Amino acid sequence: AIQVSATKGKMLFASNGGRLGSVYRVKTDGSVQLILDGKMKTVPVGTLSMQDGKLTTSLSKAEVISLR
């Protein structure tokens, strides 16, 4: 697996390539937090990968919105 380089301020993309938003915080376990629709969402590290140099989650935008 390609080392995921998640850093604060980096743009996170959904599985379809759509922009989700910029990373607000990277947690110690490697998961990333971003604010989506005014709510803080934590995207699990296991869903993250680098696709064409872009930080991407395997989740869709709807799935990220439904996260707690």
mmCIF file of the N, C-alpha and C atoms, coordinates in Angstrom:
data_MODEL
# 
_entry.id   MODEL 
# 
loop_
_atom_site.group_PDB 
_atom_site.id 
_atom_site.type_symbol 
_atom_site.label_atom_id 
_atom_site.label_alt_id 
_atom_site.label_comp_id 
_atom_site.label_asym_id 
_atom_site.label_entity_id 
_atom_site.label_seq_id 
_atom_site.pdbx_PDB_ins_code 
_atom_site.Cartn_x 
_atom_site.Cartn_y 
_atom_site.Cartn_z 
_atom_site.occupancy 
_atom_site.B_iso_or_equiv 
_atom_site.pdbx_formal_charge 
_atom_site.auth_seq_id 
_atom_site.auth_comp_id 
_atom_site.auth_asym_id 
_atom_site.auth_atom_id 
_atom_site.pdbx_PDB_model_num 
ATOM 1   N N  . ALA A 1 1  ? 0.841   -1.193 0.000  1.00 0.00 ? 1  ALA A N  1 
ATOM 2   C CA . ALA A 1 1  ? 0.000   0.000  0.000  1.00 0.00 ? 1  ALA A CA 1 
ATOM 3   C C  . ALA A 1 1  ? 0.878   1.245  0.000  1.00 0.00 ? 1  ALA A C  1 
ATOM 4   N N  . ILE A 1 2  ? 0.424   2.252  -0.713 1.00 0.00 ? 2  ILE A N  1 
ATOM 5   C CA . ILE A 1 2  ? 1.152   3.522  -0.770 1.00 0.00 ? 2  ILE A CA 1 
ATOM 6   C C  . ILE A 1 2  ? 0.969   4.240  0.560  1.00 0.00 ? 2  ILE A C  1 
ATOM 7   N N  . GLN A 1 3  ? 2.064   4.750  1.091  1.00 0.00 ? 3  GLN A N  1 
ATOM 8   C CA . GLN A 1 3  ? 1.981   5.516  2.340  1.00 0.00 ? 3  GLN A CA 1 
ATOM 9   C C  . GLN A 1 3  ? 1.061   6.715  2.132  1.00 0.00 ? 3  GLN A C  1 
ATOM 10  N N  . VAL A 1 4  ? 0.082   6.828  2.995  1.00 0.00 ? 4  VAL A N  1 
ATOM 11  C CA . VAL A 1 4  ? -0.857  7.938  2.901  1.00 0.00 ? 4  VAL A CA 1 
ATOM 12  C C  . VAL A 1 4  ? -0.262  9.139  3.617  1.00 0.00 ? 4  VAL A C  1 
ATOM 13  N N  . SER A 1 5  ? -0.138  10.226 2.904  1.00 0.00 ? 5  SER A N  1 
ATOM 14  C CA . SER A 1 5  ? 0.417   11.439 3.515  1.00 0.00 ? 5  SER A CA 1 
ATOM 15  C C  . SER A 1 5  ? -0.697  12.436 3.765  1.00 0.00 ? 5  SER A C  1 
ATOM 16  N N  . ALA A 1 6  ? -1.447  12.184 4.828  1.00 0.00 ? 6  ALA A N  1 
ATOM 17  C CA . ALA A 1 6  ? -2.525  13.096 5.199  1.00 0.00 ? 6  ALA A CA 1 
ATOM 18  C C  . ALA A 1 6  ? -1.938  14.198 6.059  1.00 0.00 ? 6  ALA A C  1 
ATOM 19  N N  . THR A 1 7  ? -2.168  15.421 5.670  1.00 0.00 ? 7  THR A N  1 
ATOM 20  C CA . THR A 1 7  ? -1.711  16.551 6.453  1.00 0.00 ? 7  THR A CA 1 
ATOM 21  C C  . THR A 1 7  ? -2.825  17.572 6.549  1.00 0.00 ? 7  THR A C  1 
ATOM 22  N N  . LYS A 1 8  ? -2.793  18.340 7.606  1.00 0.00 ? 8  LYS A N  1 
ATOM 23  C CA . LYS A 1 8  ? -3.812  19.378 7.810  1.00 0.00 ? 8  LYS A CA 1 
ATOM 24  C C  . LYS A 1 8  ? -3.844  20.303 6.603  1.00 0.00 ? 8  LYS A C  1 
ATOM 25  N N  . GLY A 1 9  ? -5.035  20.591 6.126  1.00 0.00 ? 9  GLY A N  1 
ATOM 26  C CA . GLY A 1 9  ? -5.196  21.504 5.006  1.00 0.00 ? 9  GLY A CA 1 
ATOM 27  C C  . GLY A 1 9  ? -5.196  20.820 3.653  1.00 0.00 ? 9  GLY A C  1 
ATOM 28  N N  . LYS A 1 10 ? -4.816  19.534 3.614  1.00 0.00 ? 10 LYS A N  1 
ATOM 29  C CA . LYS A 1 10 ? -4.794  18.809 2.343  1.00 0.00 ? 10 LYS A CA 1 
ATOM 30  C C  . LYS A 1 10 ? -6.226  18.498 1.917  1.00 0.00 ? 10 LYS A C  1 
ATOM 31  N N  . MET A 1 11 ? -6.503  18.598 0.637  1.00 0.00 ? 11 MET A N  1 
ATOM 32  C CA . MET A 1 11 ? -7.841  18.317 0.139  1.00 0.00 ? 11 MET A CA 1 
ATOM 33  C C  . MET A 1 11 ? -8.104  16.814 0.175  1.00 0.00 ? 11 MET A C  1 
ATOM 34  N N  . LEU A 1 12 ? -9.273  16.425 0.664  1.00 0.00 ? 12 LEU A N  1 
ATOM 35  C CA . LEU A 1 12 ? -9.688  15.020 0.672  1.00 0.00 ? 12 LEU A CA 1 
ATOM 36  C C  . LEU A 1 12 ? -10.737 14.824 -0.414 1.00 0.00 ? 12 LEU A C  1 
ATOM 37  N N  . PHE A 1 13 ? -10.553 13.760 -1.186 1.00 0.00 ? 13 PHE A N  1 
ATOM 38  C CA . PHE A 1 13 ? -11.464 13.449 -2.289 1.00 0.00 ? 13 PHE A CA 1 
ATOM 39  C C  . PHE A 1 13 ? -12.260 12.193 -1.980 1.00 0.00 ? 13 PHE A C  1 
ATOM 40  N N  . ALA A 1 14 ? -13.504 12.147 -2.472 1.00 0.00 ? 14 ALA A N  1 
ATOM 41  C CA . ALA A 1 14 ? -14.362 10.975 -2.302 1.00 0.00 ? 14 ALA A CA 1 
ATOM 42  C C  . ALA A 1 14 ? -13.990 9.910  -3.327 1.00 0.00 ? 14 ALA A C  1 
ATOM 43  N N  . SER A 1 15 ? -14.602 8.742  -3.193 1.00 0.00 ? 15 SER A N  1 
ATOM 44  C CA . SER A 1 15 ? -14.284 7.613  -4.070 1.00 0.00 ? 15 SER A CA 1 
ATOM 45  C C  . SER A 1 15 ? -14.522 7.932  -5.542 1.00 0.00 ? 15 SER A C  1 
ATOM 46  N N  . ASN A 1 16 ? -15.474 8.830  -5.830 1.00 0.00 ? 16 ASN A N  1 
ATOM 47  C CA . ASN A 1 16 ? -15.776 9.179  -7.223 1.00 0.00 ? 16 ASN A CA 1 
ATOM 48  C C  . ASN A 1 16 ? -14.915 10.330 -7.734 1.00 0.00 ? 16 ASN A C  1 
ATOM 49  N N  . GLY A 1 17 ? -13.972 10.795 -6.902 1.00 0.00 ? 17 GLY A N  1 
ATOM 50  C CA . GLY A 1 17 ? -13.095 11.884 -7.319 1.00 0.00 ? 17 GLY A CA 1 
ATOM 51  C C  . GLY A 1 17 ? -13.584 13.266 -6.932 1.00 0.00 ? 17 GLY A C  1 
ATOM 52  N N  . GLY A 1 18 ? -14.782 13.335 -6.365 1.00 0.00 ? 18 GLY A N  1 
ATOM 53  C CA . GLY A 1 18 ? -15.314 14.633 -5.951 1.00 0.00 ? 18 GLY A CA 1 
ATOM 54  C C  . GLY A 1 18 ? -14.617 15.150 -4.704 1.00 0.00 ? 18 GLY A C  1 
ATOM 55  N N  . ARG A 1 19 ? -14.510 16.463 -4.603 1.00 0.00 ? 19 ARG A N  1 
ATOM 56  C CA . ARG A 1 19 ? -13.849 17.062 -3.438 1.00 0.00 ? 19 ARG A CA 1 
ATOM 57  C C  . ARG A 1 19 ? -14.776 17.014 -2.230 1.00 0.00 ? 19 ARG A C  1 
ATOM 58  N N  . LEU A 1 20 ? -14.229 16.546 -1.114 1.00 0.00 ? 20 LEU A N  1 
ATOM 59  C CA . LEU A 1 20 ? -14.999 16.537 0.131  1.00 0.00 ? 20 LEU A CA 1 
ATOM 60  C C  . LEU A 1 20 ? -14.702 17.781 0.956  1.00 0.00 ? 20 LEU A C  1 
ATOM 61  N N  . GLY A 1 21 ? -13.438 18.142 1.028  1.00 0.00 ? 21 GLY A N  1 
ATOM 62  C CA . GLY A 1 21 ? -13.044 19.301 1.811  1.00 0.00 ? 21 GLY A CA 1 
ATOM 63  C C  . GLY A 1 21 ? -11.618 19.120 2.279  1.00 0.00 ? 21 GLY A C  1 
ATOM 64  N N  . SER A 1 22 ? -11.090 20.125 2.942  1.00 0.00 ? 22 SER A N  1 
ATOM 65  C CA . SER A 1 22 ? -9.710  20.032 3.392  1.00 0.00 ? 22 SER A CA 1 
ATOM 66  C C  . SER A 1 22 ? -9.658  19.415 4.786  1.00 0.00 ? 22 SER A C  1 
ATOM 67  N N  . VAL A 1 23 ? -8.574  18.714 5.037  1.00 0.00 ? 23 VAL A N  1 
ATOM 68  C CA . VAL A 1 23 ? -8.379  18.025 6.313  1.00 0.00 ? 23 VAL A CA 1 
ATOM 69  C C  . VAL A 1 23 ? -8.261  19.067 7.420  1.00 0.00 ? 23 VAL A C  1 
ATOM 70  N N  . TYR A 1 24 ? -9.088  18.919 8.432  1.00 0.00 ? 24 TYR A N  1 
ATOM 71  C CA . TYR A 1 24 ? -9.068  19.822 9.576  1.00 0.00 ? 24 TYR A CA 1 
ATOM 72  C C  . TYR A 1 24 ? -8.036  19.358 10.597 1.00 0.00 ? 24 TYR A C  1 
ATOM 73  N N  . ARG A 1 25 ? -7.936  18.040 10.774 1.00 0.00 ? 25 ARG A N  1 
ATOM 74  C CA . ARG A 1 25 ? -7.023  17.477 11.759 1.00 0.00 ? 25 ARG A CA 1 
ATOM 75  C C  . ARG A 1 25 ? -6.692  16.046 11.360 1.00 0.00 ? 25 ARG A C  1 
ATOM 76  N N  . VAL A 1 26 ? -5.440  15.638 11.618 1.00 0.00 ? 26 VAL A N  1 
ATOM 77  C CA . VAL A 1 26 ? -5.057  14.235 11.456 1.00 0.00 ? 26 VAL A CA 1 
ATOM 78  C C  . VAL A 1 26 ? -4.908  13.667 12.857 1.00 0.00 ? 26 VAL A C  1 
ATOM 79  N N  . LYS A 1 27 ? -5.680  12.622 13.168 1.00 0.00 ? 27 LYS A N  1 
ATOM 80  C CA . LYS A 1 27 ? -5.640  12.026 14.500 1.00 0.00 ? 27 LYS A CA 1 
ATOM 81  C C  . LYS A 1 27 ? -4.430  11.095 14.617 1.00 0.00 ? 27 LYS A C  1 
ATOM 82  N N  . THR A 1 28 ? -4.100  10.733 15.840 1.00 0.00 ? 28 THR A N  1 
ATOM 83  C CA . THR A 1 28 ? -2.902  9.928  16.078 1.00 0.00 ? 28 THR A CA 1 
ATOM 84  C C  . THR A 1 28 ? -2.986  8.558  15.409 1.00 0.00 ? 28 THR A C  1 
ATOM 85  N N  . ASP A 1 29 ? -4.195  8.053  15.207 1.00 0.00 ? 29 ASP A N  1 
ATOM 86  C CA . ASP A 1 29 ? -4.333  6.740  14.543 1.00 0.00 ? 29 ASP A CA 1 
ATOM 87  C C  . ASP A 1 29 ? -4.282  6.851  13.024 1.00 0.00 ? 29 ASP A C  1 
ATOM 88  N N  . GLY A 1 30 ? -4.132  8.076  12.510 1.00 0.00 ? 30 GLY A N  1 
ATOM 89  C CA . GLY A 1 30 ? -4.034  8.275  11.068 1.00 0.00 ? 30 GLY A CA 1 
ATOM 90  C C  . GLY A 1 30 ? -5.333  8.631  10.387 1.00 0.00 ? 30 GLY A C  1 
ATOM 91  N N  . SER A 1 31 ? -6.450  8.497  11.126 1.00 0.00 ? 31 SER A N  1 
ATOM 92  C CA . SER A 1 31 ? -7.724  8.915  10.544 1.00 0.00 ? 31 SER A CA 1 
ATOM 93  C C  . SER A 1 31 ? -7.727  10.431 10.420 1.00 0.00 ? 31 SER A C  1 
ATOM 94  N N  . VAL A 1 32 ? -8.549  10.934 9.519  1.00 0.00 ? 32 VAL A N  1 
ATOM 95  C CA . VAL A 1 32 ? -8.588  12.379 9.294  1.00 0.00 ? 32 VAL A CA 1 
ATOM 96  C C  . VAL A 1 32 ? -9.961  12.929 9.628  1.00 0.00 ? 32 VAL A C  1 
ATOM 97  N N  . GLN A 1 33 ? -9.968  14.155 10.117 1.00 0.00 ? 33 GLN A N  1 
ATOM 98  C CA . GLN A 1 33 ? -11.220 14.829 10.421 1.00 0.00 ? 33 GLN A CA 1 
ATOM 99  C C  . GLN A 1 33 ? -11.391 15.988 9.467  1.00 0.00 ? 33 GLN A C  1 
ATOM 100 N N  . LEU A 1 34 ? -12.627 16.184 9.020  1.00 0.00 ? 34 LEU A N  1 
ATOM 101 C CA . LEU A 1 34 ? -12.936 17.346 8.210  1.00 0.00 ? 34 LEU A CA 1 
ATOM 102 C C  . LEU A 1 34 ? -14.330 17.809 8.565  1.00 0.00 ? 34 LEU A C  1 
ATOM 103 N N  . ILE A 1 35 ? -14.613 19.041 8.217  1.00 0.00 ? 35 ILE A N  1 
ATOM 104 C CA . ILE A 1 35 ? -15.930 19.603 8.488  1.00 0.00 ? 35 ILE A CA 1 
ATOM 105 C C  . ILE A 1 35 ? -16.718 19.539 7.190  1.00 0.00 ? 35 ILE A C  1 
ATOM 106 N N  . LEU A 1 36 ? -17.825 18.811 7.243  1.00 0.00 ? 36 LEU A N  1 
ATOM 107 C CA . LEU A 1 36 ? -18.661 18.613 6.065  1.00 0.00 ? 36 LEU A CA 1 
ATOM 108 C C  . LEU A 1 36 ? -20.089 18.956 6.452  1.00 0.00 ? 36 LEU A C  1 
ATOM 109 N N  . ASP A 1 37 ? -20.714 19.844 5.695  1.00 0.00 ? 37 ASP A N  1 
ATOM 110 C CA . ASP A 1 37 ? -22.067 20.305 6.008  1.00 0.00 ? 37 ASP A CA 1 
ATOM 111 C C  . ASP A 1 37 ? -22.161 20.812 7.444  1.00 0.00 ? 37 ASP A C  1 
ATOM 112 N N  . GLY A 1 38 ? -21.091 21.475 7.911  1.00 0.00 ? 38 GLY A N  1 
ATOM 113 C CA . GLY A 1 38 ? -21.102 22.069 9.233  1.00 0.00 ? 38 GLY A CA 1 
ATOM 114 C C  . GLY A 1 38 ? -20.882 21.106 10.374 1.00 0.00 ? 38 GLY A C  1 
ATOM 115 N N  . LYS A 1 39 ? -20.585 19.823 10.061 1.00 0.00 ? 39 LYS A N  1 
ATOM 116 C CA . LYS A 1 39 ? -20.361 18.831 11.107 1.00 0.00 ? 39 LYS A CA 1 
ATOM 117 C C  . LYS A 1 39 ? -18.977 18.218 10.971 1.00 0.00 ? 39 LYS A C  1 
ATOM 118 N N  . MET A 1 40 ? -18.352 17.939 12.121 1.00 0.00 ? 40 MET A N  1 
ATOM 119 C CA . MET A 1 40 ? -17.043 17.291 12.118 1.00 0.00 ? 40 MET A CA 1 
ATOM 120 C C  . MET A 1 40 ? -17.214 15.810 11.793 1.00 0.00 ? 40 MET A C  1 
ATOM 121 N N  . LYS A 1 41 ? -16.498 15.349 10.792 1.00 0.00 ? 41 LYS A N  1 
ATOM 122 C CA . LYS A 1 41 ? -16.556 13.943 10.393 1.00 0.00 ? 41 LYS A CA 1 
ATOM 123 C C  . LYS A 1 41 ? -15.164 13.341 10.521 1.00 0.00 ? 41 LYS A C  1 
ATOM 124 N N  . THR A 1 42 ? -15.092 12.119 11.026 1.00 0.00 ? 42 THR A N  1 
ATOM 125 C CA . THR A 1 42 ? -13.826 11.406 11.129 1.00 0.00 ? 42 THR A CA 1 
ATOM 126 C C  . THR A 1 42 ? -13.824 10.290 10.100 1.00 0.00 ? 42 THR A C  1 
ATOM 127 N N  . VAL A 1 43 ? -12.887 10.361 9.170  1.00 0.00 ? 43 VAL A N  1 
ATOM 128 C CA . VAL A 1 43 ? -12.793 9.372  8.092  1.00 0.00 ? 43 VAL A CA 1 
ATOM 129 C C  . VAL A 1 43 ? -11.738 8.338  8.503  1.00 0.00 ? 43 VAL A C  1 
ATOM 130 N N  . PRO A 1 44 ? -12.131 7.060  8.612  1.00 0.00 ? 44 PRO A N  1 
ATOM 131 C CA . PRO A 1 44 ? -11.210 6.028  9.095  1.00 0.00 ? 44 PRO A CA 1 
ATOM 132 C C  . PRO A 1 44 ? -9.970  5.887  8.216  1.00 0.00 ? 44 PRO A C  1 
ATOM 133 N N  . VAL A 1 45 ? -8.829  5.653  8.868  1.00 0.00 ? 45 VAL A N  1 
ATOM 134 C CA . VAL A 1 45 ? -7.565  5.548  8.151  1.00 0.00 ? 45 VAL A CA 1 
ATOM 135 C C  . VAL A 1 45 ? -7.596  4.405  7.147  1.00 0.00 ? 45 VAL A C  1 
ATOM 136 N N  . GLY A 1 46 ? -8.341  3.352  7.444  1.00 0.00 ? 46 GLY A N  1 
ATOM 137 C CA . GLY A 1 46 ? -8.401  2.198  6.545  1.00 0.00 ? 46 GLY A CA 1 
ATOM 138 C C  . GLY A 1 46 ? -9.039  2.488  5.198  1.00 0.00 ? 46 GLY A C  1 
ATOM 139 N N  . THR A 1 47 ? -9.751  3.618  5.111  1.00 0.00 ? 47 THR A N  1 
ATOM 140 C CA . THR A 1 47 ? -10.405 3.974  3.842  1.00 0.00 ? 47 THR A CA 1 
ATOM 141 C C  . THR A 1 47 ? -9.551  4.907  3.012  1.00 0.00 ? 47 THR A C  1 
ATOM 142 N N  . LEU A 1 48 ? -8.426  5.363  3.561  1.00 0.00 ? 48 LEU A N  1 
ATOM 143 C CA . LEU A 1 48 ? -7.620  6.382  2.892  1.00 0.00 ? 48 LEU A CA 1 
ATOM 144 C C  . LEU A 1 48 ? -6.555  5.775  1.994  1.00 0.00 ? 48 LEU A C  1 
ATOM 145 N N  . SER A 1 49 ? -6.336  6.415  0.877  1.00 0.00 ? 49 SER A N  1 
ATOM 146 C CA . SER A 1 49 ? -5.254  6.011  -0.022 1.00 0.00 ? 49 SER A CA 1 
ATOM 147 C C  . SER A 1 49 ? -4.848  7.227  -0.841 1.00 0.00 ? 49 SER A C  1 
ATOM 148 N N  . MET A 1 50 ? -3.733  7.079  -1.532 1.00 0.00 ? 50 MET A N  1 
ATOM 149 C CA . MET A 1 50 ? -3.287  8.133  -2.430 1.00 0.00 ? 50 MET A CA 1 
ATOM 150 C C  . MET A 1 50 ? -3.624  7.690  -3.856 1.00 0.00 ? 50 MET A C  1 
ATOM 151 N N  . GLN A 1 51 ? -4.440  8.457  -4.555 1.00 0.00 ? 51 GLN A N  1 
ATOM 152 C CA . GLN A 1 51 ? -4.813  8.163  -5.936 1.00 0.00 ? 51 GLN A CA 1 
ATOM 153 C C  . GLN A 1 51 ? -4.335  9.316  -6.798 1.00 0.00 ? 51 GLN A C  1 
ATOM 154 N N  . ASP A 1 52 ? -3.398  9.028  -7.683 1.00 0.00 ? 52 ASP A N  1 
ATOM 155 C CA . ASP A 1 52 ? -2.849  10.080 -8.551 1.00 0.00 ? 52 ASP A CA 1 
ATOM 156 C C  . ASP A 1 52 ? -2.361  11.269 -7.736 1.00 0.00 ? 52 ASP A C  1 
ATOM 157 N N  . GLY A 1 53 ? -1.761  10.977 -6.588 1.00 0.00 ? 53 GLY A N  1 
ATOM 158 C CA . GLY A 1 53 ? -1.210  12.037 -5.750 1.00 0.00 ? 53 GLY A CA 1 
ATOM 159 C C  . GLY A 1 53 ? -2.239  12.768 -4.915 1.00 0.00 ? 53 GLY A C  1 
ATOM 160 N N  . LYS A 1 54 ? -3.497  12.302 -4.950 1.00 0.00 ? 54 LYS A N  1 
ATOM 161 C CA . LYS A 1 54 ? -4.553  12.965 -4.193 1.00 0.00 ? 54 LYS A CA 1 
ATOM 162 C C  . LYS A 1 54 ? -4.979  12.070 -3.034 1.00 0.00 ? 54 LYS A C  1 
ATOM 163 N N  . LEU A 1 55 ? -5.181  12.689 -1.879 1.00 0.00 ? 55 LEU A N  1 
ATOM 164 C CA . LEU A 1 55 ? -5.675  11.965 -0.712 1.00 0.00 ? 55 LEU A CA 1 
ATOM 165 C C  . LEU A 1 55 ? -7.137  11.607 -0.969 1.00 0.00 ? 55 LEU A C  1 
ATOM 166 N N  . THR A 1 56 ? -7.422  10.298 -0.981 1.00 0.00 ? 56 THR A N  1 
ATOM 167 C CA . THR A 1 56 ? -8.743  9.813  -1.382 1.00 0.00 ? 56 THR A CA 1 
ATOM 168 C C  . THR A 1 56 ? -9.261  8.804  -0.364 1.00 0.00 ? 56 THR A C  1 
ATOM 169 N N  . THR A 1 57 ? -10.545 8.876  -0.071 1.00 0.00 ? 57 THR A N  1 
ATOM 170 C CA . THR A 1 57 ? -11.185 7.866  0.757  1.00 0.00 ? 57 THR A CA 1 
ATOM 171 C C  . THR A 1 57 ? -11.988 6.937  -0.153 1.00 0.00 ? 57 THR A C  1 
ATOM 172 N N  . SER A 1 58 ? -12.094 5.673  0.250  1.00 0.00 ? 58 SER A N  1 
ATOM 173 C CA . SER A 1 58 ? -12.881 4.720  -0.535 1.00 0.00 ? 58 SER A CA 1 
ATOM 174 C C  . SER A 1 58 ? -14.377 4.937  -0.326 1.00 0.00 ? 58 SER A C  1 
ATOM 175 N N  . LEU A 1 59 ? -14.734 5.852  0.566  1.00 0.00 ? 59 LEU A N  1 
ATOM 176 C CA . LEU A 1 59 ? -16.136 6.145  0.838  1.00 0.00 ? 59 LEU A CA 1 
ATOM 177 C C  . LEU A 1 59 ? -16.679 7.187  -0.141 1.00 0.00 ? 59 LEU A C  1 
ATOM 178 N N  . SER A 1 60 ? -17.976 7.114  -0.358 1.00 0.00 ? 60 SER A N  1 
ATOM 179 C CA . SER A 1 60 ? -18.632 8.147  -1.161 1.00 0.00 ? 60 SER A CA 1 
ATOM 180 C C  . SER A 1 60 ? -18.928 9.341  -0.256 1.00 0.00 ? 60 SER A C  1 
ATOM 181 N N  . LYS A 1 61 ? -19.296 10.460 -0.858 1.00 0.00 ? 61 LYS A N  1 
ATOM 182 C CA . LYS A 1 61 ? -19.638 11.641 -0.061 1.00 0.00 ? 61 LYS A CA 1 
ATOM 183 C C  . LYS A 1 61 ? -20.804 11.334 0.873  1.00 0.00 ? 61 LYS A C  1 
ATOM 184 N N  . ALA A 1 62 ? -21.800 10.616 0.368  1.00 0.00 ? 62 ALA A N  1 
ATOM 185 C CA . ALA A 1 62 ? -22.964 10.273 1.207  1.00 0.00 ? 62 ALA A CA 1 
ATOM 186 C C  . ALA A 1 62 ? -22.538 9.426  2.400  1.00 0.00 ? 62 ALA A C  1 
ATOM 187 N N  . GLU A 1 63 ? -21.598 8.507  2.172  1.00 0.00 ? 63 GLU A N  1 
ATOM 188 C CA . GLU A 1 63 ? -21.123 7.670  3.278  1.00 0.00 ? 63 GLU A CA 1 
ATOM 189 C C  . GLU A 1 63 ? -20.371 8.502  4.311  1.00 0.00 ? 63 GLU A C  1 
ATOM 190 N N  . VAL A 1 64 ? -19.565 9.454  3.839  1.00 0.00 ? 64 VAL A N  1 
ATOM 191 C CA . VAL A 1 64 ? -18.839 10.313 4.777  1.00 0.00 ? 64 VAL A CA 1 
ATOM 192 C C  . VAL A 1 64 ? -19.821 11.173 5.573  1.00 0.00 ? 64 VAL A C  1 
ATOM 193 N N  . ILE A 1 65 ? -20.849 11.688 4.905  1.00 0.00 ? 65 ILE A N  1 
ATOM 194 C CA . ILE A 1 65 ? -21.849 12.509 5.586  1.00 0.00 ? 65 ILE A CA 1 
ATOM 195 C C  . ILE A 1 65 ? -22.546 11.689 6.685  1.00 0.00 ? 65 ILE A C  1 
ATOM 196 N N  . SER A 1 66 ? -22.721 10.396 6.447  1.00 0.00 ? 66 SER A N  1 
ATOM 197 C CA . SER A 1 66 ? -23.419 9.554  7.425  1.00 0.00 ? 66 SER A CA 1 
ATOM 198 C C  . SER A 1 66 ? -22.520 9.095  8.561  1.00 0.00 ? 66 SER A C  1 
ATOM 199 N N  . LEU A 1 67 ? -21.206 9.364  8.484  1.00 0.00 ? 67 LEU A N  1 
ATOM 200 C CA . LEU A 1 67 ? -20.299 9.009  9.573  1.00 0.00 ? 67 LEU A CA 1 
ATOM 201 C C  . LEU A 1 67 ? -20.571 9.843  10.810 1.00 0.00 ? 67 LEU A C  1 
ATOM 202 N N  . ARG A 1 68 ? -20.157 9.327  11.942 1.00 0.00 ? 68 ARG A N  1 
ATOM 203 C CA . ARG A 1 68 ? -20.279 10.092 13.192 1.00 0.00 ? 68 ARG A CA 1 
ATOM 204 C C  . ARG A 1 68 ? -18.935 10.644 13.581 1.00 0.00 ? 68 ARG A C  1 
# 
